[in-house]
Each structure stands twice: as C-alpha cells, then as structure tokens.
Amino acid sequence: MYVIIDIETTGGRYNEEGITEIAIYKFDGADVVDSFITLVNPEKEIQPFVVNLTGINNKMVRDAPKFHEIAKRIVEITKDCVLVAHNASFDYRILKTEFRRLGYDFDVPTLCTIELSKELIPDLESYSLGKLCRKLGIPVSDRHRANGDAIATLKLLQLLLLKDKEKQIVKHSIKRGNHRDLSKKFLSMLDGIPLNTGVFYFHKYNGDIIFIGKGSNIQKKVNSVFLQVSKKARAMFKEINSVTFDLTGSELITQLKYHEDLHAHNPKYNTVEANGTESKEYSNANMVLIDKGRHISEKSVILIENNEYKGYGYTDLDYQVNNLEVLQKIVSAPKQLQNQDNIINKYLVNNKIEKFIRF
C-alpha cells in the first residue's frame, strides 16, 4: 500500500518551514482507496517567492486547520504504507519536523519518484516533475499546488510500477513484513486482492519472488493456489510472507507480462515454460494494438515496430497514442525473449481487440 504525498510550505530557513497545503492519495497498486487534501495554517508568514510560485497567500490559509488539527488524520491514512513523493526526502523531512514539534515520532518507509525515474527511465535531460511529466505525456494541472502535483506523482508511480521489471519497488515496500499465523495471513492476503485481470506474485520475507501466477480474476486464482495440497504447495506456503499483484486489464498483456516475469525472476516454485517455434511476421510491420485498460477510462497499448514487439503501456489520452515519440517512452520495453511474437500472433488469431492503428 502506498501513500502519494505532496506538500507546499512557507519557505524560509531549513527545518523552520511550515506546511501551507498537503495532498495525500492512498493507492493499493490498483485504485485510490482514500485521499486527504487541505490547506494548512502554518502559523507563520509565507515567503513572497513562495506566494508567486504556488499562489497560496497568507489570507488563504488564515482560517485553514493548523497542523495539530490534522495530524491524527495523517497518521491514520499513512499507517502501514510506503510514503511516495517526488523528492521524498523533502516531504518526509517536513512531516517528521511537524510531528516532532508535537512530540510524536513519525516513521514510515519512503520511495522517491525522482530516484526511481532515474533508474527506470535513464538519460533524460531533467527529472523535475513538470518536465518529466511532459516528456512522458502525463497531464499536470495546478502545478506547484499540492493536489495537482500529487495526482501527477501518482500517475508517474503507476508508470514506474509498470517499468519495474526487477520488482525493486515491491522489495523496498515489503521489507517490514511480519511473520503471522498462516491461516490468518492468507485470509488477509485474499482480502487485499481484487477480482480483476492481472499477474500476482508470492514473496518471501525479504521480498524475493518465489511464485508468479496470472488470471482473469486474480483473487479467485490466488485462492485456488492456497487450496492446493501437494507437497510442493505446502513447502511454498511455509515461505510466503506477502502477495502483490499487477493489474493489466488486457488478457494479452497478462500473457506477455507473465512470460516476461517468469524469465526475469525464475521463481522457485514455477515450472519453466518451454520455448515454441519462431513466429511468422505480423500482418502489419508497424502498428499499435489498443484494448481494455485497468479501469474504464484507460486503454492498454502494445507497440509493434518493424515487425518487432516493443512493449506495452497504458494511456487515457489520444495524444499519447498518436504521438510515436511519446508512445515509445510510455511503453515498458521488454527483454527480447522467444515466444513473445508467438503469444501476440496466436492471441490475435483467436481473440478480438478493440482497435488497430497502423503507421
């Protein structure tokens, strides 16, 4: 579970800043399940350069709640979550400072989308939130306001989760997992898994992936695995510490992602897939396959260039699909593996997708 946070402050001397606005979105990897957005009375003057940057002035925050009045809500919404922010060290420092003034030790794991972007989308000229979002075709409204920047960071995190083939984000976020009674733990795991199409992962206590599965209803599929009674299954159950998942929306992307993840992680309890014969060329050498996304306003896209599978991604803007340069950055470039072309061609023969764009 993640909480995406953006904070605006008064500016001023280091560790003497006050919060003027905060936006928090609680994200379970699939949907936003809670949110909290408010102006805050910092009980000190806002620096003029900050007023010019954010548009937040002293009059606007005069009647806003003070930090001690919202502190409990922040603790509740961030409990057992990983704090995600663009330049997380800043937002986390501001929160810890405010809580320290109240005599409370605010302590949560953090993820920085600047650091993650540099690792997963290398060689860009700038990793500022505005320029990064423009490069990736992510819409940003109310720039330098907490809610607008938090929403943009949430969309960026979704893209980074898609590109995180090695599951470094997941490993970081579950390192604090605890051992509990198996039956209670498995029931708790099932409660947090949606009924949607996707791929799921069983992890050891240290985050290592030991099994990967897929299904059109991943909660039902995970439940069916938990009901297995084989010797191999019982051995796996002793090692499972947590279950994570990636929603795909698309059956075809599910198959591609499952195939890629098996080769990337070589999980202990999976059977290795046999390689098939090489596939024939595509019906069109350059095309975009558009199908269902992870939610109703989103579409999935698969890019084929020069008869080569280039990856998949998600978009809710026609601009992103119709602009090849943007599309190339949005799609998650896969490792070139045998069977990828087979998977796509076989699926296209036996199933319908919503739309083709040929170029």
SEDO-345813 format. One line per 2 residues: for each residue y, z, x of N, C-alpha, C, O. Coordinates in steps of 0.1 Angstrom, whole numbers, plus 2048, in hexadecimal, padded with zeros to 3 digits. Layout:
Y,Z,X,Y,Z,X,Y,Z,X,Y,Z,X; ...
***
This chain:
7F4,800,808,800,800,800,80C,800,809,80D,808,813; 816,7F8,806,822,7F6,80D,82E,7FA,805,82E,7F8,7F9
839,7FF,80C,846,801,805,850,7F9,80E,852,7FC,819; 855,7EF,808,85F,7E7,80E,86D,7ED,80C,871,7EF,800
874,7F0,816,881,7F8,815,88C,7F0,81C,88B,7EB,827; 898,7F1,816,8A4,7ED,81C,8AF,7F7,819,8B0,7FB,80E
8B7,7FA,823,8C1,805,822,8CE,7FF,827,8CF,7F9,832; 8D9,802,820,8E6,7FF,824,8ED,80D,828,8EB,816,821
8F5,80D,832,8FB,819,836,90A,818,838,910,80D,836; 910,824,83B,91F,824,83D,923,81E,84A,92F,81B,84B
91A,81D,853,91E,81A,861,924,827,867,924,831,861; 928,825,874,92D,831,87B,924,835,887,91D,82D,88B
926,841,88B,91F,846,897,910,847,894,90B,84A,889; 908,844,89F,8F9,845,89E,8F5,852,899,8F9,85D,89D
8EC,852,88F,8E6,85D,888,8F0,865,880,8ED,871,87C; 8FC,860,87E,905,866,875,908,85D,869,911,860,861
901,852,868,903,849,85D,8FE,84F,850,8F6,858,850; 904,84B,845,8FF,84F,838,8FA,843,830,8FF,838,832
8F1,845,827,8EB,83A,81F,8F4,837,813,8F9,840,80C; 8F7,82A,811,8FF,826,806,8F7,81F,7FB,8FB,81F,7F0
8EC,81A,7FF,8E3,813,7F6,8D5,812,7FB,8D3,811,807; 8CB,813,7F2,8BD,812,7F6,8B5,80B,7EC,8B7,80C,7E0
8AC,802,7F0,8A3,7FB,7E8,895,7FC,7ED,893,7FA,7F9; 88C,800,7E4,87E,802,7E8,875,7FA,7DE,876,7FC,7D2
86B,7F2,7E4,861,7EC,7DC,854,7F0,7E0,850,7EE,7EC; 84C,7F5,7D8,83E,7F9,7DB,835,7EE,7D8,834,7E9,7CD
82D,7E9,7E2,826,7DD,7E1,817,7E0,7E5,815,7E5,7F0; 80E,7DC,7DD,800,7DF,7DF,7F8,7D4,7E6,7EC,7D4,7E7
7FF,7CA,7EB,7F9,7BF,7F1,7F8,7B3,7E8,7F5,7A8,7EC; 7FA,7B6,7DB,7F9,7AB,7D1,806,7AB,7C8,80B,7A1,7C5
80A,7B7,7C3,815,7B8,7BA,81E,7C4,7BE,81A,7CD,7C5; 82A,7C3,7B9,833,7CE,7BA,82F,7D8,7AF,830,7D4,7A3
82C,7E4,7B2,827,7EE,7A8,831,7F9,7A5,830,801,79C; 83C,7F9,7AD,847,803,7AA,853,7FF,7B2,852,7F7,7BC
85F,803,7AE,86B,800,7B5,876,80B,7B3,875,812,7A9; 87F,80B,7BC,88A,815,7BB,896,80F,7C2,896,80D,7CE
8A1,80D,7BA,8AD,807,7C0,8B9,80F,7BB,8BA,811,7AF; 8C1,813,7C4,8CD,81B,7C0,8D8,81B,7CB,8D5,81A,7D7
8E5,81B,7C7,8EF,81F,7D0,8EE,82E,7D3,8E8,835,7CB; 8F4,832,7DE,8F3,840,7E2,901,844,7E7,908,83D,7EE
905,850,7E3,911,856,7E8,90F,85C,7F5,907,866,7F6; 914,856,800,911,85B,80D,919,868,811,917,86E,81C
923,86B,809,92B,877,80B,933,876,818,937,880,81F; 936,869,81C,93F,866,827,945,858,825,940,851,81D
94F,855,82C,956,848,82B,94D,83D,830,946,83E,83A; 94E,831,829,947,825,82E,950,81E,837,95C,81C,834
94B,81A,843,953,813,84C,958,805,847,951,7FE,840; 965,801,84A,96A,7F5,845,962,7E8,847,960,7E0,83F
95C,7E7,853,954,7DC,857,947,7DB,84E,942,7D0,84B; 942,7E7,84A,936,7E7,841,93A,7E3,833,933,7DC,82C
946,7E7,82F,94B,7E2,821,94C,7D3,821,947,7CD,817; 951,7CD,82C,952,7BF,82D,944,7B8,82D,943,7AD,827
93B,7BE,833,92D,7B9,834,925,7BA,828,91F,7B0,823; 925,7C5,821,91D,7C8,816,924,7C7,808,91D,7C4,7FE
931,7C9,808,938,7C9,7FC,938,7D7,7F5,93E,7D8,7EA; 931,7E0,7FB,930,7EE,7F5,93C,7F6,7FA,93D,7F7,807
944,7FB,7F1,94F,803,7F5,94E,811,7F0,945,815,7E9; 958,81A,7F5,957,828,7F1,958,82A,7E2,952,834,7DE
95F,822,7DB,960,824,7CD,953,822,7C6,94F,829,7BC; 94C,818,7CB,93F,814,7C4,935,820,7C5,92C,821,7BC
935,827,7D0,92B,832,7D2,92F,840,7CE,928,849,7CF; 93C,841,7C9,941,84E,7C6,939,856,7BC,937,862,7BE
934,84F,7B2,92C,855,7A7,91D,853,7A9,916,857,7A0; 919,84D,7B4,90B,84B,7B6,904,858,7BA,90A,861,7BE
8F7,859,7B8,8F0,865,7BC,8F0,867,7CB,8F1,85E,7D3; 8F1,874,7CF,8F0,877,7DD,8E2,877,7E2,8D8,877,7DA
8E0,877,7EF,8D2,875,7F4,8C9,880,7F0,8BD,87D,7EC; 8CD,88C,7F0,8C4,897,7EC,8C0,896,7DD,8B5,89B,7D9
8C7,88E,7D5,8C3,88C,7C7,8B9,881,7C6,8B2,881,7BB; 8B7,879,7D0,8AD,86E,7CF,8A1,870,7D9,898,869,7D9
8A2,87B,7E1,898,87D,7EB,88A,87E,7E6,881,879,7EB; 889,886,7DB,87B,888,7D5,875,87A,7D1,869,878,7D3
87D,872,7CB,879,864,7C6,874,85C,7D2,86A,855,7D1; 87B,85D,7DD,878,855,7E9,86A,85A,7EF,862,852,7F3
869,867,7EF,85C,86D,7F4,850,868,7EB,846,865,7F0; 852,869,7DE,848,865,7D5,844,856,7D6,838,853,7D7
84E,84D,7D7,84A,83F,7D7,845,83A,7E5,83E,830,7E6; 848,842,7F0,843,83E,7FD,836,845,801,830,843,80B
831,84F,7F9,825,857,7FC,819,84D,7FE,816,845,7F6; 812,850,809,806,849,80D,808,83A,80F,7FF,832,80C
814,836,813,817,828,814,81C,825,823,81F,82E,82A; 81C,818,826,822,813,833,830,80E,830,832,806,827
83A,814,837,848,80F,835,84A,802,83C,848,801,848; 84F,7F8,835,851,7EB,83B,860,7E8,83A,866,7EA,82F
866,7E4,844,874,7E0,844,877,7D6,84F,86F,7D4,859; 882,7CE,84D,886,7C5,858,88F,7CD,861,89B,7D0,85E
88A,7D0,86D,88F,7D9,876,88C,7E7,871,895,7EF,86E; 87F,7EA,870,87A,7F7,86A,87F,803,872,881,80D,86B
882,802,87F,886,80E,886,893,813,881,896,81F,881; 89C,80A,87C,8A9,80E,877,8A7,815,86A,8AC,821,868
8A1,80F,860,89F,815,853,897,822,853,89B,82C,84C; 88D,823,85C,885,82F,85D,88D,83A,863,88C,845,85F
895,836,86D,89E,841,874,8A8,846,86A,8AA,853,86A; 8AE,83E,862,8B8,843,858,8B1,84C,84E,8B7,856,84B
8A5,848,849,89E,851,83F,89B,85E,846,89D,869,840; 895,85E,852,891,86A,858,89D,873,85B,89C,880,859
8A8,86D,85E,8B4,875,861,8B9,87C,854,8BD,888,854; 8B9,874,849,8BD,87A,83C,8B4,885,838,8B9,890,833
8A7,883,839,89D,88E,835,89E,89A,83E,89D,8A5,83A; 8A1,897,84B,8A2,8A2,855,8AE,8AB,851,8AD,8B8,852
8B9,8A6,84B,8C4,8AD,847,8C0,8B7,83B,8C6,8C1,839; 8B5,8B2,834,8B1,8BB,828,8A5,8C4,82D,8A0,8CB,825
8A2,8C4,83A,897,8CC,83F,889,8C7,83C,880,8CF,83C; 888,8BA,83A,87B,8B4,836,877,8AA,841,880,8A2,845
86B,8AA,846,866,8A1,850,860,895,849,854,895,844; 867,88A,848,863,87E,842,85B,876,84C,860,872,856
84E,874,849,845,86E,853,83B,864,84D,832,868,845; 83D,857,84F,835,84C,849,833,842,854,83B,840,85C
827,83A,854,826,82F,85D,82F,824,859,833,822,84E; 833,81C,863,83D,811,861,838,804,866,82F,803,86F
83D,7F9,860,83B,7EC,865,849,7E5,865,851,7E6,85C; 84B,7DD,870,858,7D6,872,856,7C7,870,84E,7C1,877
85C,7C1,866,85A,7B3,864,861,7AA,86F,85D,79F,870; 86A,7B0,876,86F,7A8,882,864,7A7,88C,862,79C,891
85E,7B2,890,853,7B2,89A,848,7A9,895,842,7A1,89D; 844,7AB,889,839,7A3,883,83C,794,883,833,78C,886
848,790,880,84C,782,87F,84C,77C,88D,848,771,88F; 850,784,897,850,77F,8A5,842,77C,8A9,83F,773,8B1
838,784,8A5,82A,783,8A9,824,777,8A1,81C,770,8A6; 826,777,894,81F,76D,88B,826,760,889,820,756,886
833,760,88B,83B,753,88A,843,752,897,84F,754,896; 83D,74F,8A2,844,74F,8AF,84E,744,8B1,84E,73A,8AA
857,745,8BB,85F,73B,8C0,86A,736,8B6,86F,72B,8B7; 86F,73F,8AD,87A,73C,8A5,887,740,8AD,886,749,8B5
892,73A,8AA,89F,73D,8B0,8A4,74B,8AD,8A9,752,8B5; 8A2,74F,8A0,8A7,75B,89C,89D,762,892,897,75B,88A
89D,76F,892,894,777,889,89C,780,880,897,78A,87B; 8A9,77D,87F,8B1,784,875,8AC,781,868,8A7,776,866
8AD,78A,85E,8A7,788,851,8AD,77B,84A,8A5,773,845; 8BA,779,84B,8BF,76D,844,8BB,760,84A,8B6,757,843
8BB,75F,858,8B7,752,85E,8A8,750,85D,8A4,745,85C; 8A1,75B,85E,892,75A,85D,88E,755,84F,885,74C,84E
894,75A,845,891,756,837,895,748,835,88E,740,82E; 8A1,744,83A,8A5,736,838,89B,72D,83F,898,722,839
896,730,84B,88D,728,852,880,726,84A,879,71C,84B; 87C,731,843,86F,731,83C,870,72D,82E,866,72C,826
87C,72A,829,87E,726,81B,87D,732,811,87B,72F,806; 880,73E,816,87F,74A,80D,88D,74C,808,897,74E,80F
88E,74C,7FA,89C,74E,7F4,8A1,75C,7F7,899,766,7F6; 8AE,75D,7FA,8B4,76A,7FC,8C1,76B,7F3,8C9,762,7F4
8C2,775,7EB,8CE,777,7E3,8D3,785,7E7,8CC,78E,7EB; 8E0,787,7E5,8E7,794,7E8,8E4,798,7F6,8DF,7A3,7F9
8E6,78F,800,8E4,792,80E,8ED,79E,812,8F8,79F,80E; 8E7,7A7,81A,8ED,7B3,81F,8EF,7BE,813,8F7,7C7,815
8E8,7BC,808,8E7,7C6,7FE,8D8,7CA,7FE,8CF,7C2,800; 8D5,7D7,7FB,8C8,7DC,7FD,8BE,7D5,7F5,8B3,7D2,7FA
8C1,7D2,7E8,8B7,7CC,7DF,8B4,7BE,7E4,8A8,7BA,7E4; 8BE,7B6,7E7,8BC,7A8,7EB,8B4,7A7,7F8,8AB,79F,7F9
8B7,7B0,801,8B0,7AF,80E,8A2,7B5,80D,899,7B0,814; 8A0,7BF,804,892,7C4,802,889,7BA,7FC,87E,7B8,800
88E,7B2,7F2,886,7A8,7EC,883,79D,7F6,877,798,7F6; 88C,799,7FE,88A,78F,808,87F,794,812,877,78C,817
880,7A1,816,876,7A6,81F,869,7A7,819,85F,7A5,820; 868,7AA,80C,85B,7AA,805,855,79C,805,849,79B,808
85D,791,803,857,784,803,853,780,811,849,779,813; 85A,785,81B,857,782,829,84A,789,82D,841,783,833
848,796,828,83C,79D,82B,830,796,825,825,795,82B; 831,790,819,826,789,812,822,77D,81B,816,77A,81C
82C,776,821,829,76B,829,822,76F,836,819,769,83B; 827,77B,83C,821,780,848,813,785,846,80A,783,84E
810,78B,83A,802,78F,837,7F9,783,837,7EE,784,83B; 7FE,778,832,7F6,76C,831,7F3,766,83F,7E8,761,841
7FD,768,848,7FB,762,856,7F4,76C,85F,7F0,768,86A; 7F2,778,85B,7EC,782,863,7DC,781,864,7D5,789,85E
7D8,777,86B,7C9,774,86B,7C1,77F,872,7B6,781,86E; 7C7,786,87B,7C0,791,882,7C1,79E,87B,7BB,7A8,880
7C8,79F,870,7C9,7AB,868,7CF,7B6,870,7CB,7C2,86E; 7D9,7B3,878,7DF,7BE,87F,7E8,7C7,876,7E9,7D3,878
7ED,7C1,86C,7F5,7C8,862,7EC,7D2,85B,7F0,7DE,85A; 7E1,7CE,856,7D8,7D7,84F,7D3,7E2,859,7D2,7ED,855
7CF,7DE,865,7CA,7E8,86E,7D5,7F3,870,7D2,7FF,870; 7E1,7EF,872,7EC,7F9,874,7EE,802,868,7F0,80E,869
7EC,7FC,85C,7EF,804,850,7E4,80D,84B,7E7,816,843; 7D8,80B,850,7CD,814,84C,7C8,81D,856,7BE,824,854
7CF,81E,862,7CA,827,86C,7CA,836,868,7C3,83E,86E; 7D2,839,85E,7D2,847,85A,7C8,84A,84F,7C9,855,849
7BF,841,84C,7B5,843,842,7AC,84F,845,7A9,853,850; 7A7,856,83A,79F,862,83B,791,85F,836,78F,857,82E
788,867,83C,77A,866,837,779,86F,82B,77E,87A,82B; 773,86A,820,771,872,814,763,870,80E,75B,867,814
760,877,804,753,875,7FD,751,866,7F9,75B,860,7F4; 746,860,7FC,744,852,7FA,746,84E,7EC,74D,844,7E9
740,855,7E2,741,850,7D4,750,851,7CF,754,847,7C9; 757,85B,7D2,765,85C,7CF,76D,852,7D6,776,84C,7D0
76A,84F,7E2,771,845,7EA,76F,837,7E4,779,830,7E3; 763,834,7E1,760,826,7DB,767,825,7CE,76D,81A,7CB
767,82F,7C5,76E,82E,7B8,77D,82C,7BA,783,824,7B3; 782,833,7C4,790,832,7C7,794,824,7CC,79E,81E,7C8
78B,81E,7D4,78D,811,7D9,78D,807,7CE,796,7FE,7CE; 784,808,7C5,783,7FE,7BA,78F,7FF,7B1,794,7F5,7AC
795,80B,7AF,7A1,80C,7A7,7AD,804,7AC,7B5,800,7A5; 7AD,803,7B9,7B8,7FC,7BF,7B6,7ED,7C1,7BF,7E6,7C7
7AB,7E7,7BD,7A8,7D9,7BF,7AA,7D1,7B2,7A5,7D5,7A8; 7B2,7C7,7B2,7B5,7BF,7A6,7A9,7B6,7A1,79F,7B5,7A8
7AB,7B0,796,7A1,7A8,790,7A3,799,793,79E,791,78C; 7AB,797,79D,7AF,789,7A0,7A6,782,7AB,79D,788,7B1
7A9,775,7AD,7A2,76D,7B7,7A7,771,7C5,7B3,772,7C7; 79D,772,7CE,7A2,775,7DC,796,778,7E5,78A,776,7E2
79A,77E,7F1,791,782,7FB,793,791,7FE,79E,796,7FE; 788,798,800,789,7A6,803,782,7AA,810,77A,7A3,815
786,7B6,816,782,7BA,823,77E,7C8,823,785,7D1,81E; 772,7CC,828,76E,7D9,82A,772,7DD,839,76F,7D6,842
778,7E9,83A,77D,7ED,847,776,7FA,84B,773,803,843; 774,7FC,859,770,809,85E,77D,812,85F,788,80D,85C
77B,81E,864,786,827,864,791,822,86E,79D,826,86B; 78E,81A,878,798,816,881,79E,808,87D,7A6,803,885
79A,803,872,7A0,7F7,86D,798,7EA,86F,79B,7E0,869; 78D,7EB,878,785,7E0,87A,77E,7DB,86D,77A,7E3,865
77E,7CE,86C,777,7C8,860,768,7C7,862,764,7C1,86C; 761,7CC,859,752,7CC,85A,74B,7C3,850,740,7C0,851
753,7BF,845,74D,7B6,83B,758,7AF,834,763,7B5,832; 756,7A2,831,760,79A,82A,759,794,81E,74E,78F,81F
75F,795,812,75A,78F,806,765,787,7FE,770,788,802; 761,780,7F4,76A,778,7EC,765,778,7DE,75A,77A,7DB
76F,774,7D5,76B,772,7C7,776,76F,7BE,782,770,7C2; 773,769,7B2,77E,766,7A9,783,773,7A2,78D,773,79B
77B,77E,7A2,77F,78B,79E,77A,795,7A9,76F,799,7A9; 783,798,7B2,77F,79F,7BE,77B,7AE,7BB,772,7B3,7C2
781,7B4,7B1,77C,7C1,7AD,76E,7C1,7A9,766,7CA,7AD; 76A,7B7,7A0,75C,7B6,79C,753,7B3,7A7,748,7B8,7A8
757,7AB,7B1,74F,7A7,7BC,74D,7B4,7C5,742,7B6,7CA; 758,7BB,7C8,757,7C7,7D0,74D,7D1,7CA,745,7D7,7D0
74F,7D3,7BC,746,7DC,7B5,737,7D8,7B7,72E,7E0,7B8; 734,7CA,7B6,727,7C6,7B7,721,7C9,7C5,715,7CB,7C7
72A,7C8,7D0,725,7CB,7DD,722,7DA,7DE,718,7DE,7E4; 72B,7E3,7D8,728,7F1,7D8,71B,7F5,7D1,716,800,7D4
716,7ED,7C8,70A,7F0,7C1,6FE,7EB,7C9,6F2,7EE,7C4; 6FF,7E5,7D4,6F4,7E0,7DC,6EC,7EC,7E1,6F2,7F6,7E5
6DF,7EA,7E3,6D6,7F5,7E7,6CE,7F2,7F4,6C6,7FA,7F8; 6D1,7E7,7FA,6CA,7E3,806,6CD,7EC,811,6D7,7F3,811
6C4,7EC,81B,6C6,7F4,827,6D3,7F0,82E,6DB,7F9,833; 6D6,7E3,82F,6E2,7DE,835,6EF,7E3,82E,6F9,7E7,834
6EE,7E3,820,6F9,7E8,818,6FC,7F7,81B,707,7FB,81C; 6F1,7FE,81B,6F3,80D,81D,6F9,810,82A,701,819,82C
6F5,808,834,6FB,80A,842,70A,807,842,712,80E,848; 70D,7FC,83A,71B,7F8,83A,724,803,832,72F,806,836
71E,809,827,725,812,81F,729,81F,828,734,825,826; 721,822,831,724,82E,83A,730,82B,843,737,834,847
733,81E,845,73E,81B,84E,74B,818,847,756,818,84D; 74A,814,83A,756,810,833,760,81C,832,75C,827,82D
76C,819,836,777,823,834,782,81E,82A,789,827,824; 783,811,829,78D,80C,820,78A,7FD,81C,782,7F7,823
790,7F9,811,78F,7EB,80D,79D,7E5,80B,7A5,7EC,805; 79F,7DA,811,7AB,7D3,80F,7A8,7C5,809,79D,7C1,809
7B2,7BE,805,7B0,7B1,7FE,7BC,7A8,800,7C7,7AD,802; 7B9,79B,7FF,7C4,791,7FF,7C2,788,7F3,7B7,782,7F1
7CB,788,7EA,7CA,780,7DE,7CE,771,7E2,7D6,76F,7EB; 7C7,768,7DC,7C9,75A,7E0,7CE,751,7D4,7D5,748,7D5
7C9,755,7C8,7CD,74E,7BC,7C5,741,7BA,7C2,73D,7AF; 7C1,73B,7C5,7BB,72E,7C5,7AC,72F,7CA,7AA,736,7D5
7A3,72A,7C3,795,72A,7C7,793,723,7D5,78B,727,7DD; 79A,718,7D6,799,710,7E3,79E,718,7EF,798,719,7F9
7AA,71E,7ED,7AF,727,7F8,7A6,733,7FB,7A4,737,806; 7A0,738,7F0,796,743,7F2,78B,73E,7FC,788,746,805
786,733,7F9,77B,72E,802,77F,72B,810,778,72F,819; 78B,725,812,790,723,81F,793,730,826,790,731,832
79A,739,820,79D,746,826,790,74E,82A,790,754,835; 787,74E,821,77A,755,824,773,74F,830,76F,756,839
773,742,831,76D,73B,83C,774,73E,849,76E,741,853; 782,73E,849,78A,741,855,788,74F,859,787,752,865
788,758,850,787,767,853,77A,76A,859,779,773,862; 76F,764,854,762,767,85A,762,763,868,75C,76B,871
767,758,86C,768,753,87A,771,75B,882,76F,75E,88E; 77C,760,87C,786,768,884,782,776,887,785,77B,891
77A,77C,87E,776,78A,87F,768,78D,882,764,797,887; 75F,783,87F,751,784,881,74C,792,87D,747,79A,885
74D,795,870,74A,7A3,86B,73B,7A6,86D,732,79E,86C; 739,7B3,870,72C,7B8,873,722,7B5,868,716,7B3,86B
726,7B6,85B,71C,7B6,850,71D,7A9,848,717,7A8,83D; 723,79F,84E,723,791,848,718,788,84E,716,78A,85A
713,77F,847,70A,775,84D,713,769,851,71B,764,849; 711,764,85D,719,759,862,716,74C,85A,70A,749,858
721,745,856,71F,739,84F,71A,72E,858,71E,72D,864; 711,726,853,70C,71A,85B,716,70F,85A,71C,70D,850
718,708,865,721,6FC,865,71B,6F0,85E,70F,6EE,860; 723,6E9,856,71E,6DD,84F,721,6D1,858,726,6D2,863
71D,6C5,852,721,6B9,859,730,6B6,857,736,6BB,84E; 735,6AE,860,743,6AB,860,747,6A3,853,73F,69B,84E
753,6A7,84E,757,6A1,842,75D,693,844,762,68F,84F; 75D,68B,839,764,67E,839,773,681,839,778,68C,836
77B,676,83B,789,677,83A,78D,67A,82C,786,677,822; 79A,67F,82B,79F,682,81E,7A3,675,816,7A5,66B,81C
7A4,677,809,7A8,66B,801,7B6,666,805,7BA,65A,803; 7BF,66F,809,7CC,66C,80E,7CE,674,81B,7CC,680,81B
7D3,66D,825,7D5,674,833,7DF,67E,833,7DF,688,83B; 7EA,67D,82A,7F5,686,82A,7F8,68B,81C,7FC,683,813
7F5,697,819,7F7,69C,80B,7F8,6AB,80B,7F4,6B2,814; 7FE,6B0,7FF,7FF,6BE,7FC,7F7,6C0,7F0,7F9,6B9,7E6
7EE,6CA,7F0,7E6,6CE,7E4,7ED,6DA,7DE,7EE,6E4,7E4; 7F1,6D9,7D1,7F8,6E4,7CB,7EF,6E9,7BF,7EA,6E2,7B7
7ED,6F7,7BF,7E4,6FD,7B5,7EA,70A,7B1,7F5,70E,7B5; 7E2,712,7AA,7E6,71F,7A5,7EA,728,7B1,7E4,727,7BC
7F4,731,7AF,7F8,73B,7B9,7F2,748,7B5,7E9,74A,7AD; 7F7,753,7BC,7F2,760,7B9,7F8,767,7AD,7F3,771,7A8
803,761,7A8,809,765,79B,80F,759,794,810,74E,79A; 813,75B,788,816,750,77F,822,747,784,822,73B,781
82B,74D,78B,837,745,790,835,73E,79D,83E,738,7A3; 829,740,7A3,827,73B,7B1,81C,730,7B1,814,730,7A8
81D,728,7BB,813,71D,7BD,80D,71E,7CB,814,722,7D5; 801,71B,7CC,7FA,71A,7DA,7FC,70C,7DF,7FB,703,7D7
7FD,70B,7EC,7FE,6FD,7F2,7F4,6FC,7FE,7F3,706,806; 7EE,6F1,7FF,7E6,6ED,80B,7EB,6E0,811,7ED,6D7,809
7ED,6E1,81D,7F4,6D5,824,7E9,6CD,82C,7E2,6D3,835; 7E9,6C0,82A,7E0,6B7,832,7EA,6AD,839,7F1,6A6,832
7E9,6AC,846,7F1,6A3,84D,7E8,69B,857,7E0,6A0,85E; 7E9,68E,856,7E2,685,85F,7D3,688,85E,7CC,689,868
7CE,68A,852,7C0,68D,84F,7BB,69A,855,7B0,69C,858; 7C5,6A3,857,7C1,6B0,85D,7C7,6BB,854,7D2,6BB,851
7BE,6C5,852,7C2,6D1,84A,7CC,6D9,852,7C8,6DE,85D; 7D8,6DC,84D,7E2,6E3,855,7E4,6F2,850,7EB,6F9,857
7DE,6F5,845,7DF,703,840,7E4,704,832,7E6,6FA,82B; 7E5,710,82D,7E9,713,81F,7F4,71D,81F,7F7,724,829
7FB,71E,814,805,727,812,809,728,803,802,723,7FA; 814,72F,800,818,731,7F2,827,72F,7F1,82F,731,7FA
82B,72A,7E5,839,727,7E3,83D,729,7D4,834,727,7CB; 849,72D,7D1,84E,72C,7C4,85A,723,7C3,862,724,7B9
85C,71B,7CD,868,712,7CD,863,704,7D0,85C,701,7D9; 868,6FA,7C7,864,6EC,7CA,86A,6E8,7D7,864,6DF,7DE
875,6ED,7DB,87B,6EA,7E8,872,6EC,7F4,871,6E4,7FD; 86A,6F7,7F3,861,6FA,7FE,856,6F0,7FF,851,6ED,80A
851,6EB,7F3,846,6E1,7F3,84B,6D4,7F7,843,6CC,7FE; 857,6D0,7F4,85C,6C2,7F6,862,6C1,804,866,6B5,807
864,6CB,80B,86A,6CB,818,85F,6CD,823,85B,6D9,824; 85B,6C3,829,84F,6C4,832,851,6CE,83D,848,6D5,841
85E,6CE,843,860,6D8,84E,85F,6E6,84A,859,6EE,851; 864,6E9,83E,863,6F7,838,854,6FA,835,84F,704,838
84D,6F0,82F,83F,6F2,82B,836,6F5,837,82D,6FD,837; 839,6EE,842,831,6F0,84E,832,6FE,854,829,703,85A
83E,705,851,840,713,856,83A,71C,84C,836,727,84F; 83A,719,83F,834,722,835,825,723,835,820,72E,834
81E,718,838,810,718,838,80B,720,844,811,720,84E; 800,726,841,7F9,72E,84C,7F0,725,853,7E5,721,84E
7F3,722,860,7EC,719,868,7DE,71F,86C,7DE,729,872; 7D3,718,868,7C6,71E,86B,7C1,71A,879,7C6,711,87F
7B7,721,87E,7B0,71C,889,7A7,711,884,7A2,711,879; 7A6,706,88D,79F,6FB,889,790,6FE,88A,78B,700,895
789,6FE,87E,77B,702,87E,773,6F7,877,779,6EF,86F; 767,6F6,87A,75E,6ED,873,75D,6F2,864,75E,6FD,861
75B,6E8,85B,758,6EB,84D,765,6EC,845,765,6EB,839; 771,6ED,84B,77D,6EE,843,77F,6E2,83B,782,6E2,82F
77E,6D6,841,780,6C9,83A,775,6C8,82F,777,6C3,824; 769,6CC,832,75E,6CC,829,761,6D4,81C,75F,6D0,811
766,6E0,81F,769,6E9,814,774,6E3,80A,772,6E3,7FE; 77E,6DD,810,789,6D7,808,784,6CB,801,786,6C9,7F5
77D,6C2,808,778,6B5,801,76E,6B8,7F6,76E,6B2,7EC; 765,6C1,7F9,75B,6C5,7EF,762,6CB,7E3,75E,6C8,7D7
76C,6D3,7E5,773,6DA,7DA,77A,6CF,7D1,779,6CF,7C5; 780,6C5,7D8,788,6BB,7D1,77F,6B2,7C9,783,6AD,7BE
772,6B0,7CD,769,6A8,7C6,764,6AF,7B9,763,6A9,7AF; 763,6BC,7BA,75D,6C4,7AF,766,6CC,7A6,763,6D1,79C
773,6CC,7AA,77D,6D4,7A3,78A,6CD,7A2,78D,6C4,7A9; 792,6D1,798,79F,6CB,796,7AA,6D5,79C,7A8,6E1,79B
7B4,6CF,7A2,7C0,6D7,7A6,7CC,6D3,79E,7CB,6C8,798; 7D6,6DA,79E,7E2,6D7,795,7E9,6CB,799,7ED,6C3,790
7EB,6C9,7A6,7F4,6BE,7AA,7F2,6B9,7B8,7EF,6C2,7C1; 7F4,6AC,7BB,7F4,6A7,7C8,802,6A2,7CB,808,69C,7C3
806,6A3,7D8,812,69C,7DC,80E,695,7E9,80A,69B,7F3; 810,688,7E8,80C,67F,7F4,819,67B,7FB,823,678,7F5
818,67B,808,824,677,810,821,66F,81C,829,66B,824
***
